[in-house]
Amino acid sequence: MVLTAYAAWWFLPAVIPIAIYVSWSDMSAMKIPNKAVAALVIAYAILGLFAFPLQVYMWQWTHLIVMLLVGMLLNAARVMGAGDAKFIAAAAPMFALGDLQLIIVLFASCLLAGFAVHRSAKYLGIRKLVPNWQSWETGKRFPMGFPLSMTLLFYLVLVAAYRSPG
């Protein structure tokens, strides 16, 4: 892993509530609110100054720009929703490019787990606890905010746990 545990620990206190909110919001309303995306960008803008040396901090902003452009193209091609694209872009500065292989495996795992958990909850009675969630009735559409936010959260937790000294 390339990201340092020091950086991960700086981001985790802000990312945990944002990730939970994004997951809940996307499952309940099939939307990732702009305020959640803005909160993630603000969290990086402030905490990134403490987490990284200035040159690295500035370079990480290019991740946001590149992923926003890629997300816009994918949204225009109807491959993903606009909220998903914005969330990916907002989270991108918190990921280290050198960890790309780990990130891909982690995202694939979170996508499969998120899909399995969501569909299981839909058919196993958990649905009765939150009957008004729009994600229950969307056909083939799936609330990608759930696995996307899990990917960011689990990445930071893994880095914090396995890159820590000792």
Secondary structure in CASP SS format (residue, H / E / C, confidence):
PFRMAT SS
TARGET T0000
AUTHOR 0000-0000-0000
METHOD secondary structure of the structure
MODEL  1
M C 1.00
V C 1.00
L C 1.00
T C 1.00
A H 1.00
Y H 1.00
A H 1.00
A H 1.00
W H 1.00
W H 1.00
F H 1.00
L H 1.00
P H 1.00
A H 1.00
V H 1.00
I H 1.00
P H 1.00
I H 1.00
A H 1.00
I H 1.00
Y H 1.00
V H 1.00
S H 1.00
W H 1.00
S H 1.00
D H 1.00
M H 1.00
S H 1.00
A H 1.00
M C 1.00
K C 1.00
I C 1.00
P C 1.00
N H 1.00
K H 1.00
A H 1.00
V H 1.00
A H 1.00
A H 1.00
L H 1.00
V H 1.00
I H 1.00
A H 1.00
Y H 1.00
A H 1.00
I H 1.00
L H 1.00
G H 1.00
L H 1.00
F H 1.00
A H 1.00
F C 1.00
P C 1.00
L H 1.00
Q H 1.00
V H 1.00
Y H 1.00
M H 1.00
W H 1.00
Q H 1.00
W H 1.00
T H 1.00
H H 1.00
L H 1.00
I H 1.00
V H 1.00
M H 1.00
L H 1.00
L H 1.00
V H 1.00
G H 1.00
M H 1.00
L H 1.00
L H 1.00
N H 1.00
A H 1.00
A C 1.00
R C 1.00
V C 1.00
M C 1.00
G C 1.00
A H 1.00
G H 1.00
D H 1.00
A H 1.00
K H 1.00
F H 1.00
I H 1.00
A H 1.00
A H 1.00
A H 1.00
A H 1.00
P H 1.00
M H 1.00
F C 1.00
A C 1.00
L H 1.00
G H 1.00
D H 1.00
L H 1.00
Q H 1.00
L H 1.00
I H 1.00
I H 1.00
V H 1.00
L H 1.00
F H 1.00
A H 1.00
S H 1.00
C H 1.00
L H 1.00
L H 1.00
A H 1.00
G H 1.00
F H 1.00
A H 1.00
V H 1.00
H H 1.00
R H 1.00
S H 1.00
A H 1.00
K H 1.00
Y H 1.00
L C 1.00
G C 1.00
I H 1.00
R H 1.00
K H 1.00
L H 1.00
V C 1.00
P C 1.00
N C 1.00
W C 1.00
Q H 1.00
S H 1.00
W H 1.00
E H 1.00
T C 1.00
G C 1.00
K C 1.00
R C 1.00
F C 1.00
P C 1.00
M C 1.00
G H 1.00
F H 1.00
P H 1.00
L H 1.00
S H 1.00
M H 1.00
T H 1.00
L H 1.00
L H 1.00
F H 1.00
Y H 1.00
L H 1.00
V H 1.00
L H 1.00
V H 1.00
A H 1.00
A H 1.00
Y H 1.00
R C 1.00
S C 1.00
P C 1.00
G C 1.00
END
